[in-house]
Structures are given as structure tokens and as C-alpha cells.
Amino acid sequence: MSIDFSTRAVHAGREDLADLGVHVPPIDLSTTYPAVDSSAEAERMDQFASGKQPEGSPIYQRLHNPTVVRCEKAVAELEHAEAAVAFASGMAATSACLLASAMGGKRHILAVRPVYGGTDLLLNTGLLGTEVTWVQPDEIAGALRPDTGLVVIETPANPTLGEVSIADVAKEAGDVPVMVDNTLATPVLQNPLDHGASVVVHSATKALGGYGDIVAGVVACGEEFAQKLRSVRIATGGILHPMAAYMLHRGLATLPIRVERMASTAADLAQRLSGDPRVAAVHYPGLNADRPEQMASGGTLVSFVPVGDHDEVVKKVELITPAVSLGSVDSLIQHPASLTHHVVSEDDRHAGGIDDKLLRLSVGLESADDLWADLDRALG
Ligand SMILES: *Cc1c(COP(=O)(O)O)cnc(C)c1O
């Protein structure tokens, strides 16, 4: 029997609760756990260090935490993955993927712009000992090297909302794993593993958490890569706090209804903006005729270039909050060239199609009419 996504969102990662005699996931805040039999624990230490999850005492919170494991199981199920590994933030998750990939000596990465500003910075500076080559999607096969360990894409991309065909990229990449940042689409609208990707990264700070009150990251992937990620996490310490894991898990239950409602409002606003003479350009996947068949709707963000002063629009909104981040229950607007993509050089921003005046709107759960009234006033 195939179980609907909305049903999974409510029940995933809660399989052990009935046996525990509870109805909501317990929050285990222990930093350490009794470890009585030292020689047996030594064996289990080795297993944790190699990324396995042995039964019994978690030993120490950086090695294992039951509250975190439950939310990992839930995300894995929603992303059609064997496993998921949670981190302290989206950037900690991406960092762990780069380190896990480099563990086998493959330090070269191919990446397609644009990507989130922090990801661009991390790749471009080679801070973690990796080397990046920026390519167009159809240049991937030609740019592969023997030491290429990962192909990195983001679709829809932050902040232009441009889409890249995951299946085409996977074909170009051949045996090299493709990592997709799926933060903007969420597993409600897109499951990259179904299209040939090997690794899915989420900033769970965004729609997965959903309420703007946690910072978290999750990687969904096969068990083999997950073991490398757990090893990296133990060594580097970017663990998710169990309280945030609980809140992330709780947010997943409402993920489908939130994302569907936000996406339908976003489609409505994109339509109104695209017919408005005060707007020079609107970026919304749902408005593009020629799209890859991989995202179920146009998504929850709309980016646009106002004809007038973009700063004035941000200053004049009253209902929408001028702030970075996205995917929350309330709408947010920001100017990528000043904020999320400020760390990317002007030339690189332009190469990625990021207009100097582009504004990115993350649509929340307010009514479309109220949001439009706010934008209409702000556009002057
Ligand atoms: C926010 C974001 C990130 C970084 O996530 P943090 O949780 O802020 O570390 C990565 N990718 C995308 C697409 C994002 O929007």
C-alpha cells in the first residue's frame, strides 16, 4: 500500500513511540550516558566513529541522540532516502558533504551558479580544502576530472529561482554523485533522489522547521554516504541540538499543508506582479513554459525586479517583514545583492543572473489579497 506524503509527514520517525508508551517524541537532553562495561563500550566507540549506529547506550550526545535520530528517520522517509543525518545548520550540513566527499581523496567539485551565498563562498574560497570549477549544466561531463568527488547544484536556485534539470545533470555526472540543495523546493514538491541525485541537502532552518525558530540542516542520502557524514559530524562537532531536532520533527507534520498553501499564494502573487508596469521582471518557476519535470508546482518564493528604487520597496512593506531567511509561516522580503548574496562578488553575481535590484520574496501563510495590498502600496 502506498502511503500519501501528508500521512508520512505526520507519522514518520514516530515508530518507536507506542512501545515507549508515549504519544509525542521525548526530548533526550543528556550530554552523557552511563557506560558501565568499558571494554564493550570501546567496541561501540569504534562503531560510532565509523558512522554506524550500534544499539545500546549512546555514550555521548555528539555520537548519537535518540531525539535527533527520530527526526532524521522522518526526513529520510520524506526524501525517499535510505538515511538522513542532521546538523547544526544548513551550512554545517553542506560542509559535512564536502568533507565526506574529500575523505576518499576526491577534492575537486563541479558546481553550477547560482547557489546560496554561503555555499558559493564555501566552495569559492576552498576553505575546506576542496577546489571548485564553476560550470554550466551542459559543461559538466567535459569538466569531470579523476579527482572530481561531487557535483553541486541548487534547484530552484537561490535567489533567481532558476531551475536545472536534475536528471540531465545526473546523466552528465556519470558515476560522480550529484548533490542537490533542495531547501527551496522541499520534499513536498521535489524529491531529487528520484531524478538521479545521490545526496539531498536541506537548510531545515527554512520550510522544514517552518516557524522561523530553529537553525538546522539535514542531508538525505544512501546509508554508505550517511556513515561518512556521521564520522565527519563526530569529528567536527556540528551536531543538531535535541530541542531543535524535536521542533524540526514537529514542523514536518504541517509541512505539506504549509508548502501547498504558500505555493498557491506565491503563484497568485507572481501572476499579479508579472502583469504590473511597476515591475521590470518576475522570476517564478511556475511562469516558465519550458521547465524540467521535477517540481510539482512553482514553489513558495517569488523574485522580482522593481522598475523604481528597490530599497524603497523594502522600506515600505508593512505586513511583510524585511529580513533574510525563507520558508517561514510569515512572509519575508530581502535584497540578495546586499544580504544573502553579498559575499558573492558583483561579477560572479551577474554571471549567476542575480540583478543588482532583484528582490526575493518568501511567501508565508497570510492571505494573497493582504500580501498583494502590502506589495501594491510598497511599489508606490
Ligand atoms: C539558508 C540556506 C542555506 C544555509 O542554511 P543555514 O541553515 O542558514 O546554515 C543553504 N542553502 C539554501 C538554499 C538556503 O536558503
The ligand as an ORCA input file, in Angstrom:
! r2SCAN-3c Opt
* xyz 0 1
  C      19.656     29.312      4.157
  C      20.177     28.429      3.114
  C      21.330     27.669      3.332
  C      22.139     27.770      4.612
  O      21.432     27.252      5.686
  P      21.676     27.693      7.223
  O      20.689     26.866      7.949
  O      21.411     29.176      7.284
  O      23.085     27.378      7.551
  C      21.742     26.810      2.337
  N      21.055     26.708      1.178
  C      19.949     27.430      0.924
  C      19.248     27.277     -0.379
  C      19.471     28.320      1.880
  O      18.376     29.041      1.622
*
